């Protein structure tokens, strides 16, 4: 299984970005797909996830601005990020939990300028 993230970039504070993560390969059982992020000099942190049956979970501090969604037919998840702040700057990683294994994408850079 491979994951490819797209949609990162440079945006001004208050703007929006939509990240996408496309999964390819043999996926027999999936627990969830999710997004994590890592700011410079900080540990990677949880952003949001969506389970195989469509349930979502968000980091408390982000749930009012970020929305995760899924296109089952394309094995793709999206992260809509609104009202972006400079503190949202970092590398955003996609992850798929396959019960027996976790697979991470290479990450996509999000930079929010003030």
TORMIDREN-41019 format. One record per residue: residue in one letter; y, x, z of N, C-alpha, C, O in turn. Coordinates in pm, whole numbers, plus 50000, padded with zeros to 5 digits. Example, Ala and Ser with C-alpha at 12.3 -4.5 7.8 and 13.67 -1.06 7.14 Angstrom:
<r code="A" n_c2="49431" n_c1="51319" n_c3="50780" ca_c2="49550" ca_c1="51230" ca_c3="50780" c_c2="49670" c_c1="51320" c_c3="50780" o_c2="49668" o_c1="51424" o_c3="50846"/>
<r code="S" n_c2="49775" n_c1="51285" n_c3="50708" ca_c2="49894" ca_c1="51367" ca_c3="50714" c_c2="50003" c_c1="51290" c_c3="50787" o_c2="50114" o_c1="51341" o_c3="50804"/>
***
This chain:
<r code="X" n_c2="49881" n_c1="50085" n_c3="50000" ca_c2="50000" ca_c1="50000" ca_c3="50000" c_c2="50124" c_c1="50089" c_c3="50000" o_c2="50131" o_c1="50186" o_c3="50074"/>
<r code="X" n_c2="50219" n_c1="50054" n_c3="49918" ca_c2="50346" ca_c1="50127" ca_c3="49914" c_c2="50462" c_c1="50028" c_c3="49927" o_c2="50453" o_c1="49913" o_c3="49883"/>
<r code="X" n_c2="50568" n_c1="50075" n_c3="49988" ca_c2="50688" ca_c1="49994" ca_c3="50006" c_c2="50806" c_c1="50065" c_c3="49942" o_c2="50823" o_c1="50186" o_c3="49957"/>
<r code="X" n_c2="50887" n_c1="49989" n_c3="49872" ca_c2="51007" ca_c1="50044" ca_c3="49810" c_c2="51126" c_c1="49958" c_c3="49850" o_c2="51130" o_c1="49839" o_c3="49822"/>
<r code="X" n_c2="51222" n_c1="50021" n_c3="49916" ca_c2="51343" ca_c1="49952" ca_c3="49960" c_c2="51455" c_c1="49973" c_c3="49857" o_c2="51469" o_c1="50081" o_c3="49800"/>
<r code="X" n_c2="51531" n_c1="49870" n_c3="49835" ca_c2="51648" ca_c1="49878" ca_c3="49748" c_c2="51761" c_c1="49798" c_c3="49810" o_c2="51740" o_c1="49717" o_c3="49900"/>
<r code="X" n_c2="51882" n_c1="49823" n_c3="49760" ca_c2="51995" ca_c1="49741" ca_c3="49800" c_c2="52093" c_c1="49806" c_c3="49893" o_c2="52197" o_c1="49747" o_c3="49924"/>
<r code="X" n_c2="52065" n_c1="49926" n_c3="49939" ca_c2="52160" ca_c1="49993" ca_c3="50026" c_c2="52283" c_c1="50038" c_c3="49949" o_c2="52288" o_c1="50030" o_c3="49827"/>
<r code="X" n_c2="52381" n_c1="50086" n_c3="50024" ca_c2="52502" ca_c1="50134" ca_c3="49960" c_c2="52616" c_c1="50144" c_c3="50056" o_c2="52599" o_c1="50138" o_c3="50178"/>
<r code="X" n_c2="52735" n_c1="50159" n_c3="50000" ca_c2="52858" ca_c1="50170" ca_c3="50077" c_c2="52933" c_c1="50037" c_c3="50070" o_c2="52952" o_c1="49981" o_c3="49963"/>
<r code="X" n_c2="52975" n_c1="49989" n_c3="50185" ca_c2="53047" ca_c1="49863" ca_c3="50191" c_c2="53154" c_c1="49872" c_c3="50298" o_c2="53139" o_c1="49946" o_c3="50396"/>
<r code="X" n_c2="53261" n_c1="49798" n_c3="50280" ca_c2="53366" ca_c1="49796" ca_c3="50381" c_c2="53327" c_c1="49704" c_c3="50496" o_c2="53249" o_c1="49610" o_c3="50479"/>
<r code="X" n_c2="53383" n_c1="49732" n_c3="50610" ca_c2="53359" ca_c1="49646" ca_c3="50726" c_c2="53395" c_c1="49501" c_c3="50692" o_c2="53498" o_c1="49474" o_c3="50630"/>
<r code="X" n_c2="53308" n_c1="49410" n_c3="50734" ca_c2="53326" ca_c1="49270" ca_c3="50703" c_c2="53252" c_c1="49225" c_c3="50579" o_c2="53239" o_c1="49105" o_c3="50554"/>
<r code="X" n_c2="53203" n_c1="49320" n_c3="50503" ca_c2="53131" ca_c1="49289" ca_c3="50381" c_c2="52986" c_c1="49256" c_c3="50404" o_c2="52940" o_c1="49247" o_c3="50518"/>
<r code="X" n_c2="52913" n_c1="49237" n_c3="50295" ca_c2="52772" ca_c1="49199" ca_c3="50301" c_c2="52688" c_c1="49287" c_c3="50209" o_c2="52736" o_c1="49341" o_c3="50110"/>
<r code="X" n_c2="52564" n_c1="49299" n_c3="50246" ca_c2="52464" ca_c1="49366" ca_c3="50163" c_c2="52333" c_c1="49291" c_c3="50175" o_c2="52305" o_c1="49227" o_c3="50276"/>
<r code="X" n_c2="52254" n_c1="49299" n_c3="50070" ca_c2="52120" ca_c1="49239" ca_c3="50073" c_c2="52019" c_c1="49348" c_c3="50038" o_c2="52020" o_c1="49403" o_c3="49928"/>
<r code="X" n_c2="51934" n_c1="49376" n_c3="50133" ca_c2="51828" ca_c1="49474" ca_c3="50114" c_c2="51701" c_c1="49403" c_c3="50071" o_c2="51675" o_c1="49290" o_c3="50111"/>
<r code="X" n_c2="51623" n_c1="49471" n_c3="49989" ca_c2="51493" ca_c1="49419" ca_c3="49947" c_c2="51387" c_c1="49524" c_c3="49968" o_c2="51412" o_c1="49644" o_c3="49960"/>
<r code="X" n_c2="51267" n_c1="49477" n_c3="49996" ca_c2="51152" ca_c1="49565" ca_c3="50016" c_c2="51035" c_c1="49505" c_c3="49940" o_c2="50990" o_c1="49395" o_c3="49971"/>
<r code="X" n_c2="50988" n_c1="49578" n_c3="49841" ca_c2="50877" ca_c1="49531" ca_c3="49760" c_c2="50750" c_c1="49607" c_c3="49798" o_c2="50748" o_c1="49730" o_c3="49802"/>
<r code="X" n_c2="50646" n_c1="49532" n_c3="49827" ca_c2="50518" ca_c1="49591" ca_c3="49862" c_c2="50425" c_c1="49586" c_c3="49742" o_c2="50418" o_c1="49485" o_c3="49671"/>
<r code="X" n_c2="50355" n_c1="49696" n_c3="49720" ca_c2="50257" ca_c1="49701" ca_c3="49611" c_c2="50127" c_c1="49756" c_c3="49665" o_c2="50123" o_c1="49822" o_c3="49769"/>
<r code="X" n_c2="50019" n_c1="49727" n_c3="49593" ca_c2="49889" ca_c1="49773" ca_c3="49637" c_c2="49804" c_c1="49658" c_c3="49689" o_c2="49842" o_c1="49542" o_c3="49678"/>
<r code="X" n_c2="49691" n_c1="49692" n_c3="49746" ca_c2="49596" ca_c1="49592" ca_c3="49793" c_c2="49631" c_c1="49550" c_c3="49936" o_c2="49617" o_c1="49628" o_c3="50030"/>
<r code="X" n_c2="49676" n_c1="49429" n_c3="49950" ca_c2="49712" ca_c1="49375" ca_c3="50081" c_c2="49617" c_c1="49260" c_c3="50111" o_c2="49632" o_c1="49151" o_c3="50057"/>
<r code="X" n_c2="49520" n_c1="49286" n_c3="50197" ca_c2="49421" ca_c1="49185" ca_c3="50229" c_c2="49464" c_c1="49099" c_c3="50347" o_c2="49449" o_c1="48977" o_c3="50345"/>
<r code="X" n_c2="49516" n_c1="49164" n_c3="50449" ca_c2="49563" ca_c1="49092" ca_c3="50566" c_c2="49694" c_c1="49154" c_c3="50611" o_c2="49705" o_c1="49276" o_c3="50626"/>
<r code="X" n_c2="49792" n_c1="49070" n_c3="50634" ca_c2="49920" ca_c1="49118" ca_c3="50679" c_c2="49963" c_c1="49045" c_c3="50804" o_c2="49954" o_c1="48922" o_c3="50810"/>
<r code="X" n_c2="50008" n_c1="49117" n_c3="50902" ca_c2="50059" ca_c1="49056" ca_c3="51025" c_c2="50206" c_c1="49020" c_c3="51006" o_c2="50247" o_c1="48906" o_c3="51027"/>
<r code="X" n_c2="50285" n_c1="49119" n_c3="50966" ca_c2="50426" ca_c1="49093" ca_c3="50940" c_c2="50486" c_c1="49202" c_c3="50853" o_c2="50427" o_c1="49309" o_c3="50837"/>
<r code="X" n_c2="50602" n_c1="49174" n_c3="50798" ca_c2="50688" ca_c1="49274" ca_c3="50735" c_c2="50820" c_c1="49272" c_c3="50810" o_c2="50869" o_c1="49167" o_c3="50851"/>
<r code="X" n_c2="50877" n_c1="49390" n_c3="50827" ca_c2="50999" ca_c1="49396" ca_c3="50905" c_c2="51093" c_c1="49506" c_c3="50862" o_c2="51061" o_c1="49589" o_c3="50777"/>
<r code="X" n_c2="51210" n_c1="49503" n_c3="50923" ca_c2="51314" ca_c1="49602" ca_c3="50899" c_c2="51349" c_c1="49672" c_c3="51029" o_c2="51359" o_c1="49611" o_c3="51135"/>
<r code="X" n_c2="51369" n_c1="49800" n_c3="51017" ca_c2="51414" ca_c1="49883" ca_c3="51127" c_c2="51528" c_c1="49970" c_c3="51074" o_c2="51545" o_c1="49985" o_c3="50953"/>
<r code="X" n_c2="51605" n_c1="50025" n_c3="51164" ca_c2="51714" ca_c1="50111" ca_c3="51118" c_c2="51730" c_c1="50230" c_c3="51212" o_c2="51692" o_c1="50225" o_c3="51329"/>
<r code="X" n_c2="51788" n_c1="50335" n_c3="51158" ca_c2="51812" ca_c1="50455" ca_c3="51238" c_c2="51950" c_c1="50509" c_c3="51206" o_c2="51978" o_c1="50551" o_c3="51094"/>
<r code="X" n_c2="52035" n_c1="50507" n_c3="51305" ca_c2="52168" ca_c1="50561" ca_c3="51291" c_c2="52165" c_c1="50712" c_c3="51317" o_c2="52073" o_c1="50761" o_c3="51383"/>
<r code="X" n_c2="52262" n_c1="50785" n_c3="51266" ca_c2="52264" ca_c1="50930" ca_c3="51287" c_c2="52260" c_c1="50965" c_c3="51436" o_c2="52341" o_c1="50914" o_c3="51514"/>
<r code="X" n_c2="52167" n_c1="51051" n_c3="51473" ca_c2="52156" ca_c1="51096" ca_c3="51612" c_c2="52094" c_c1="50997" c_c3="51707" o_c2="52092" o_c1="51021" o_c3="51828"/>
<r code="X" n_c2="52043" n_c1="50885" n_c3="51655" ca_c2="51983" ca_c1="50782" ca_c3="51741" c_c2="51839" c_c1="50757" c_c3="51701" o_c2="51794" o_c1="50796" o_c3="51594"/>
<r code="X" n_c2="51767" n_c1="50689" n_c3="51790" ca_c2="51630" ca_c1="50654" ca_c3="51761" c_c2="51623" c_c1="50534" c_c3="51667" o_c2="51717" o_c1="50454" o_c3="51659"/>
<r code="X" n_c2="51512" n_c1="50524" n_c3="51599" ca_c2="51491" ca_c1="50409" ca_c3="51513" c_c2="51480" c_c1="50283" c_c3="51599" o_c2="51416" o_c1="50283" o_c3="51704"/>
<r code="X" n_c2="51544" n_c1="50175" n_c3="51551" ca_c2="51542" ca_c1="50052" ca_c3="51629" c_c2="51501" c_c1="49934" c_c3="51543" o_c2="51516" o_c1="49935" o_c3="51421"/>
<r code="X" n_c2="51449" n_c1="49834" n_c3="51608" ca_c2="51404" ca_c1="49712" ca_c3="51543" c_c2="51523" c_c1="49629" c_c3="51497" o_c2="51623" o_c1="49618" o_c3="51568"/>
<r code="X" n_c2="51511" n_c1="49572" n_c3="51377" ca_c2="51615" ca_c1="49483" ca_c3="51325" c_c2="51563" c_c1="49340" c_c3="51315" o_c2="51619" o_c1="49249" o_c3="51376"/>
<r code="X" n_c2="51457" n_c1="49321" n_c3="51237" ca_c2="51405" ca_c1="49186" ca_c3="51216" c_c2="51266" c_c1="49194" c_c3="51156" o_c2="51230" o_c1="49295" o_c3="51096"/>
<r code="X" n_c2="51189" n_c1="49087" n_c3="51173" ca_c2="51059" ca_c1="49079" ca_c3="51109" c_c2="51028" c_c1="48936" c_c3="51071" o_c2="51086" o_c1="48841" o_c3="51125"/>
<r code="X" n_c2="50936" n_c1="48922" n_c3="50977" ca_c2="50888" ca_c1="48791" ca_c3="50938" c_c2="50736" c_c1="48799" c_c3="50930" o_c2="50681" o_c1="48888" o_c3="50866"/>
<r code="X" n_c2="50669" n_c1="48705" n_c3="50994" ca_c2="50524" ca_c1="48708" ca_c3="51002" c_c2="50460" c_c1="48649" c_c3="50878" o_c2="50527" o_c1="48593" o_c3="50790"/>
<r code="X" n_c2="50330" n_c1="48662" n_c3="50872" ca_c2="50257" ca_c1="48612" ca_c3="50756" c_c2="50273" c_c1="48461" c_c3="50741" o_c2="50268" o_c1="48409" o_c3="50630"/>
<r code="X" n_c2="50292" n_c1="48392" n_c3="50853" ca_c2="50310" ca_c1="48247" ca_c3="50845" c_c2="50456" c_c1="48205" c_c3="50850" o_c2="50487" o_c1="48088" o_c3="50871"/>
<r code="X" n_c2="50545" n_c1="48301" n_c3="50830" ca_c2="50685" ca_c1="48268" ca_c3="50812" c_c2="50773" c_c1="48267" c_c3="50936" o_c2="50891" o_c1="48236" o_c3="50927"/>
<r code="X" n_c2="50717" n_c1="48299" n_c3="51050" ca_c2="50799" ca_c1="48305" ca_c3="51171" c_c2="50886" c_c1="48430" c_c3="51168" o_c2="50843" o_c1="48535" o_c3="51120"/>
<r code="X" n_c2="51007" n_c1="48417" n_c3="51221" ca_c2="51100" ca_c1="48530" ca_c3="51220" c_c2="51136" c_c1="48571" c_c3="51362" o_c2="51129" o_c1="48492" o_c3="51457"/>
<r code="X" n_c2="51174" n_c1="48696" n_c3="51374" ca_c2="51219" ca_c1="48750" ca_c3="51501" c_c2="51329" c_c1="48851" c_c3="51472" o_c2="51320" o_c1="48928" o_c3="51376"/>
<r code="X" n_c2="51432" n_c1="48850" n_c3="51554" ca_c2="51546" ca_c1="48938" ca_c3="51532" c_c2="51583" c_c1="49014" c_c3="51659" o_c2="51556" o_c1="48969" o_c3="51770"/>
<r code="X" n_c2="51646" n_c1="49128" n_c3="51639" ca_c2="51712" ca_c1="49194" ca_c3="51751" c_c2="51824" c_c1="49101" c_c3="51797" o_c2="51898" o_c1="49047" o_c3="51716"/>
<r code="X" n_c2="51836" n_c1="49084" n_c3="51927" ca_c2="51932" ca_c1="48988" ca_c3="51981" c_c2="52073" c_c1="49012" c_c3="51930" o_c2="52147" o_c1="48917" o_c3="51903"/>
<r code="X" n_c2="52110" n_c1="49136" n_c3="51917" ca_c2="52248" ca_c1="49168" ca_c3="51882" c_c2="52278" c_c1="49145" c_c3="51733" o_c2="52393" o_c1="49152" o_c3="51691"/>
<r code="X" n_c2="52173" n_c1="49118" n_c3="51654" ca_c2="52192" ca_c1="49107" ca_c3="51509" c_c2="52164" c_c1="48968" c_c3="51454" o_c2="52196" o_c1="48940" o_c3="51338"/>
<r code="X" n_c2="52105" n_c1="48881" n_c3="51532" ca_c2="52054" ca_c1="48756" ca_c3="51478" c_c2="52163" c_c1="48663" c_c3="51425" o_c2="52134" o_c1="48574" o_c3="51345"/>
<r code="X" n_c2="52284" n_c1="48683" n_c3="51467" ca_c2="52392" ca_c1="48597" ca_c3="51417" c_c2="52446" c_c1="48645" c_c3="51283" o_c2="52519" o_c1="48571" o_c3="51217"/>
<r code="X" n_c2="52411" n_c1="48766" n_c3="51242" ca_c2="52469" ca_c1="48821" ca_c3="51119" c_c2="52365" c_c1="48855" c_c3="51014" o_c2="52396" o_c1="48863" o_c3="50895"/>
<r code="X" n_c2="52241" n_c1="48876" n_c3="51058" ca_c2="52136" ca_c1="48919" ca_c3="50965" c_c2="52034" c_c1="48806" c_c3="50947" o_c2="52005" o_c1="48731" o_c3="51041"/>
<r code="X" n_c2="51979" n_c1="48797" n_c3="50827" ca_c2="51877" ca_c1="48698" ca_c3="50797" c_c2="51765" c_c1="48763" c_c3="50716" o_c2="51791" o_c1="48826" o_c3="50614"/>
<r code="X" n_c2="51643" n_c1="48747" n_c3="50763" ca_c2="51528" ca_c1="48799" ca_c3="50691" c_c2="51459" c_c1="48684" c_c3="50619" o_c2="51449" o_c1="48573" o_c3="50672"/>
<r code="X" n_c2="51411" n_c1="48711" n_c3="50498" ca_c2="51341" ca_c1="48610" ca_c3="50421" c_c2="51232" c_c1="48678" c_c3="50340" o_c2="51226" o_c1="48801" o_c3="50330"/>
<r code="X" n_c2="51145" n_c1="48596" n_c3="50280" ca_c2="51030" ca_c1="48653" ca_c3="50211" c_c2="51002" c_c1="48577" c_c3="50083" o_c2="51014" o_c1="48455" o_c3="50078"/>
<r code="X" n_c2="50964" n_c1="48650" n_c3="49981" ca_c2="50916" ca_c1="48593" ca_c3="49856" c_c2="50767" c_c1="48625" c_c3="49848" o_c2="50729" o_c1="48735" o_c3="49809"/>
<r code="X" n_c2="50684" n_c1="48529" n_c3="49885" ca_c2="50541" ca_c1="48555" ca_c3="49893" c_c2="50482" c_c1="48594" c_c3="49759" o_c2="50396" o_c1="48682" o_c3="49751"/>
<r code="X" n_c2="50528" n_c1="48530" n_c3="49655" ca_c2="50471" ca_c1="48556" ca_c3="49523" c_c2="50494" c_c1="48699" c_c3="49478" o_c2="50416" o_c1="48754" o_c3="49400"/>
<r code="X" n_c2="50601" n_c1="48759" n_c3="49527" ca_c2="50635" ca_c1="48895" ca_c3="49486" c_c2="50609" c_c1="48998" c_c3="49594" o_c2="50641" o_c1="49116" o_c3="49576"/>
<r code="X" n_c2="50551" n_c1="48955" n_c3="49707" ca_c2="50528" ca_c1="49046" ca_c3="49820" c_c2="50655" c_c1="49123" c_c3="49854" o_c2="50653" o_c1="49244" o_c3="49873"/>
<r code="X" n_c2="50763" n_c1="49050" n_c3="49861" ca_c2="50894" ca_c1="49112" ca_c3="49885" c_c2="50962" c_c1="49044" c_c3="50003" o_c2="50956" o_c1="48922" o_c3="50018"/>
<r code="X" n_c2="51026" n_c1="49124" n_c3="50084" ca_c2="51110" ca_c1="49070" ca_c3="50190" c_c2="51254" c_c1="49115" c_c3="50167" o_c2="51280" o_c1="49222" o_c3="50111"/>
<r code="X" n_c2="51344" n_c1="49031" n_c3="50211" ca_c2="51486" ca_c1="49059" ca_c3="50196" c_c2="51554" c_c1="49058" c_c3="50332" o_c2="51510" o_c1="48989" o_c3="50425"/>
<r code="X" n_c2="51660" n_c1="49133" n_c3="50342" ca_c2="51742" ca_c1="49130" ca_c3="50462" c_c2="51887" c_c1="49109" c_c3="50418" o_c2="51949" o_c1="49198" o_c3="50360"/>
<r code="X" n_c2="51938" n_c1="48991" n_c3="50446" ca_c2="52077" ca_c1="48960" ca_c3="50416" c_c2="52162" c_c1="49000" c_c3="50536" o_c2="52140" o_c1="48951" o_c3="50647"/>
<r code="X" n_c2="52258" n_c1="49087" n_c3="50513" ca_c2="52341" ca_c1="49139" ca_c3="50621" c_c2="52486" c_c1="49100" c_c3="50594" o_c2="52545" o_c1="49139" o_c3="50493"/>
<r code="X" n_c2="52542" n_c1="49023" n_c3="50684" ca_c2="52679" ca_c1="48975" ca_c3="50669" c_c2="52769" c_c1="49031" c_c3="50780" o_c2="52720" o_c1="49079" o_c3="50882"/>
<r code="X" n_c2="52897" n_c1="49023" n_c3="50758" ca_c2="52996" ca_c1="49069" ca_c3="50857" c_c2="52961" c_c1="49208" c_c3="50908" o_c2="52958" o_c1="49233" o_c3="51028"/>
<r code="X" n_c2="52935" n_c1="49296" n_c3="50816" ca_c2="52889" ca_c1="49430" ca_c3="50853" c_c2="52996" c_c1="49507" c_c3="50929" o_c2="53116" o_c1="49492" o_c3="50906"/>
<r code="X" n_c2="52949" n_c1="49590" n_c3="51020" ca_c2="53034" ca_c1="49672" ca_c3="51104" c_c2="53000" c_c1="49819" c_c3="51085" o_c2="52889" o_c1="49852" o_c3="51042"/>
<r code="X" n_c2="53093" n_c1="49908" n_c3="51115" ca_c2="53061" ca_c1="50051" ca_c3="51105" c_c2="52937" c_c1="50090" c_c3="51186" o_c2="52864" o_c1="50181" o_c3="51147"/>
<r code="X" n_c2="52913" n_c1="50023" n_c3="51298" ca_c2="52794" ca_c1="50051" ca_c3="51380" c_c2="52664" c_c1="50014" c_c3="51310" o_c2="52557" o_c1="50054" o_c3="51355"/>
<r code="X" n_c2="52671" n_c1="49940" n_c3="51201" ca_c2="52551" ca_c1="49907" ca_c3="51126" c_c2="52509" c_c1="50019" c_c3="51032" o_c2="52405" o_c1="50010" o_c3="50967"/>
<r code="X" n_c2="52588" n_c1="50122" n_c3="51024" ca_c2="52556" ca_c1="50236" ca_c3="50938" c_c2="52427" c_c1="50303" c_c3="50980" o_c2="52403" o_c1="50324" o_c3="51099"/>
<r code="X" n_c2="52345" n_c1="50336" n_c3="50882" ca_c2="52220" ca_c1="50404" ca_c3="50910" c_c2="52124" c_c1="50392" c_c3="50794" o_c2="52156" o_c1="50334" o_c3="50691"/>
<r code="X" n_c2="52007" n_c1="50446" n_c3="50814" ca_c2="51900" ca_c1="50432" ca_c3="50716" c_c2="51813" c_c1="50313" c_c3="50759" o_c2="51766" o_c1="50305" o_c3="50873"/>
<r code="X" n_c2="51794" n_c1="50222" n_c3="50666" ca_c2="51716" ca_c1="50102" ca_c3="50693" c_c2="51577" c_c1="50118" c_c3="50633" o_c2="51561" o_c1="50147" o_c3="50514"/>
<r code="X" n_c2="51478" n_c1="50098" n_c3="50717" ca_c2="51339" ca_c1="50117" ca_c3="50677" c_c2="51265" c_c1="49984" c_c3="50679" o_c2="51286" o_c1="49900" o_c3="50767"/>
<r code="X" n_c2="51181" n_c1="49968" n_c3="50581" ca_c2="51090" ca_c1="49853" ca_c3="50576" c_c2="50954" c_c1="49896" c_c3="50630" o_c2="50912" o_c1="50010" o_c3="50612"/>
<r code="X" n_c2="50889" n_c1="49804" n_c3="50695" ca_c2="50756" ca_c1="49832" ca_c3="50751" c_c2="50666" c_c1="49711" c_c3="50727" o_c2="50710" o_c1="49597" o_c3="50737"/>
<r code="X" n_c2="50540" n_c1="49739" n_c3="50697" ca_c2="50441" ca_c1="49633" ca_c3="50687" c_c2="50330" c_c1="49663" c_c3="50787" o_c2="50276" o_c1="49774" o_c3="50792"/>
<r code="X" n_c2="50298" n_c1="49562" n_c3="50865" ca_c2="50190" ca_c1="49572" ca_c3="50964" c_c2="50067" c_c1="49505" c_c3="50906" o_c2="50064" o_c1="49384" o_c3="50883"/>
<r code="X" n_c2="49964" n_c1="49587" n_c3="50883" ca_c2="49842" ca_c1="49539" ca_c3="50821" c_c2="49730" c_c1="49521" c_c3="50922" o_c2="49613" o_c1="49519" o_c3="50883"/>
<r code="X" n_c2="49761" n_c1="49509" n_c3="51046" ca_c2="49669" ca_c1="49503" ca_c3="51159" c_c2="49601" c_c1="49637" c_c3="51183" o_c2="49608" o_c1="49692" o_c3="51293"/>
<r code="X" n_c2="49536" n_c1="49691" n_c3="51080" ca_c2="49464" ca_c1="49817" ca_c3="51097" c_c2="49551" c_c1="49938" c_c3="51069" o_c2="49511" o_c1="50052" o_c3="51096"/>
<r code="X" n_c2="49669" n_c1="49914" n_c3="51015" ca_c2="49755" ca_c1="50024" ca_c3="50975" c_c2="49899" c_c1="49974" c_c3="50961" o_c2="49923" o_c1="49856" o_c3="50937"/>
<r code="X" n_c2="49991" n_c1="50067" n_c3="50976" ca_c2="50131" ca_c1="50038" ca_c3="50949" c_c2="50177" c_c1="50128" c_c3="50834" o_c2="50141" o_c1="50246" o_c3="50828"/>
<r code="X" n_c2="50254" n_c1="50071" n_c3="50745" ca_c2="50308" ca_c1="50149" ca_c3="50633" c_c2="50460" c_c1="50135" c_c3="50634" o_c2="50514" o_c1="50026" o_c3="50650"/>
<r code="X" n_c2="50526" n_c1="50248" n_c3="50616" ca_c2="50673" ca_c1="50251" ca_c3="50614" c_c2="50723" c_c1="50287" c_c3="50475" o_c2="50659" o_c1="50361" o_c3="50401"/>
<r code="X" n_c2="50837" n_c1="50234" n_c3="50442" ca_c2="50905" ca_c1="50276" ca_c3="50321" c_c2="50985" c_c1="50403" c_c3="50346" o_c2="50992" o_c1="50453" o_c3="50458"/>
<r code="X" n_c2="51046" n_c1="50452" n_c3="50240" ca_c2="51124" ca_c1="50576" ca_c3="50249" c_c2="51263" c_c1="50553" c_c3="50308" o_c2="51328" o_c1="50649" o_c3="50351"/>
<r code="X" n_c2="51308" n_c1="50432" n_c3="50310" ca_c2="51438" ca_c1="50401" ca_c3="50367" c_c2="51547" c_c1="50391" c_c3="50262" o_c2="51539" o_c1="50452" o_c3="50155"/>
<r code="X" n_c2="51649" n_c1="50314" n_c3="50296" ca_c2="51766" ca_c1="50302" ca_c3="50210" c_c2="51891" c_c1="50315" c_c3="50297" o_c2="51899" o_c1="50256" o_c3="50404"/>
<r code="X" n_c2="51986" n_c1="50392" n_c3="50249" ca_c2="52106" ca_c1="50421" ca_c3="50328" c_c2="52206" c_c1="50307" c_c3="50319" o_c2="52238" o_c1="50258" o_c3="50210"/>
<r code="X" n_c2="52255" n_c1="50266" n_c3="50434" ca_c2="52363" ca_c1="50168" ca_c3="50443" c_c2="52480" c_c1="50235" c_c3="50514" o_c2="52465" o_c1="50285" o_c3="50626"/>
<r code="X" n_c2="52593" n_c1="50235" n_c3="50450" ca_c2="52713" ca_c1="50295" ca_c3="50510" c_c2="52824" c_c1="50191" c_c3="50510" o_c2="52860" o_c1="50136" o_c3="50406"/>
<r code="X" n_c2="52877" n_c1="50164" n_c3="50629" ca_c2="52984" ca_c1="50066" ca_c3="50644" c_c2="53111" c_c1="50141" c_c3="50684" o_c2="53116" o_c1="50204" o_c3="50790"/>
<r code="X" n_c2="53211" n_c1="50134" n_c3="50600" ca_c2="53336" ca_c1="50204" ca_c3="50627" c_c2="53434" c_c1="50113" c_c3="50701" o_c2="53435" o_c1="49991" o_c3="50682"/>
<r code="X" n_c2="53515" n_c1="50174" n_c3="50785" ca_c2="53611" ca_c1="50096" ca_c3="50864" c_c2="53742" c_c1="50076" c_c3="50789" o_c2="53834" o_c1="50013" o_c3="50841"/>
***
